[in-house]
């Protein structure tokens, strides 16, 4: 039975750093991503593999920006929590 699309499944293999990794993506005629993929291949004039490489790079950039925003937000929250005055006893 196939797993749920879009979530990371437990890996069955370890990818050695010195060996190539083959990523296989099957886009069926009814998949919503297929026309997008075909349009990019046609408009950019590159191979499908190159379209996927660029998509991976862009997704990675987006994730890095998200992590940076989250870290900055956490730093601001921590700084504001440190600056709060505690009520004085007495």
C-alpha positions as CSV (number, residue, x, y, z in Angstrom):
1,X,0.0,0.0,0.0
2,X,1.4,3.4,-0.9
3,X,2.2,5.9,1.8
4,X,0.7,9.4,2.1
5,X,2.1,11.9,-0.4
6,X,3.9,14.9,0.8
7,X,5.3,13.6,4.1
8,X,8.7,12.1,4.7
9,X,8.6,8.4,5.3
10,X,11.2,6.4,7.2
11,X,14.1,5.7,5.0
12,X,14.9,2.1,4.2
13,X,18.4,2.9,2.9
14,X,21.3,5.1,3.8
15,X,22.7,7.2,1.0
16,X,26.5,7.1,1.1
17,X,28.0,10.5,0.4
18,X,30.3,9.2,-2.3
19,X,27.6,7.6,-4.4
20,X,24.9,9.2,-6.6
21,X,21.3,9.3,-5.5
22,X,18.5,8.5,-8.0
23,X,15.3,10.4,-7.3
24,X,12.4,9.1,-9.3
25,X,9.2,11.1,-9.7
26,X,6.3,9.8,-11.7
27,X,3.8,12.4,-12.9
28,X,0.6,10.8,-14.1
29,X,-1.6,12.5,-16.7
30,X,-4.1,13.5,-14.0
31,X,-1.6,14.9,-11.5
32,X,-1.9,18.7,-10.9
33,X,1.9,19.1,-11.0
34,X,2.3,17.5,-14.5
35,X,1.3,20.5,-16.5
36,X,3.4,22.8,-14.4
37,X,6.4,20.5,-14.9
38,X,5.8,20.3,-18.7
39,X,5.5,24.1,-18.9
40,X,8.8,24.6,-17.0
41,X,10.6,22.1,-19.3
42,X,9.2,23.8,-22.4
43,X,9.7,27.4,-21.2
44,X,13.1,27.0,-19.7
45,X,14.3,24.8,-22.5
46,X,16.1,22.4,-20.1
47,X,15.7,18.8,-19.2
48,X,13.2,17.5,-16.7
49,X,16.1,16.6,-14.4
50,X,17.4,20.1,-14.5
51,X,13.9,21.4,-13.6
52,X,13.9,19.2,-10.6
53,X,17.4,20.2,-9.6
54,X,16.3,23.9,-9.7
55,X,13.2,23.1,-7.8
56,X,15.2,21.4,-5.0
57,X,17.5,24.5,-4.8
58,X,14.6,26.9,-4.6
59,X,12.9,24.8,-2.0
60,X,16.1,24.6,0.0
61,X,16.5,28.4,-0.1
62,X,12.9,28.9,1.0
63,X,13.4,26.5,3.9
64,X,16.7,28.3,5.0
65,X,14.8,31.6,5.0
66,X,12.0,30.1,7.1
67,X,14.5,28.7,9.6
68,X,16.3,32.1,9.8
69,X,12.9,33.9,10.4
70,X,12.0,31.4,13.1
71,X,15.4,31.8,14.8
72,X,15.1,35.6,14.7
73,X,11.6,35.5,16.1
74,X,12.8,33.2,18.9
75,X,15.7,35.5,19.7
76,X,13.3,38.5,19.9
77,X,11.0,36.6,22.2
78,X,13.9,35.5,24.4
79,X,15.3,39.0,24.6
80,X,11.9,40.5,25.5
81,X,11.3,37.8,28.1
82,X,14.8,38.6,29.6
83,X,13.9,42.3,29.8
84,X,10.6,41.9,31.6
85,X,10.8,43.2,35.2
86,X,9.7,40.8,37.9
87,X,7.3,42.2,40.5
88,X,9.2,43.4,43.6
89,X,8.4,41.7,46.9
90,X,7.8,43.7,49.8
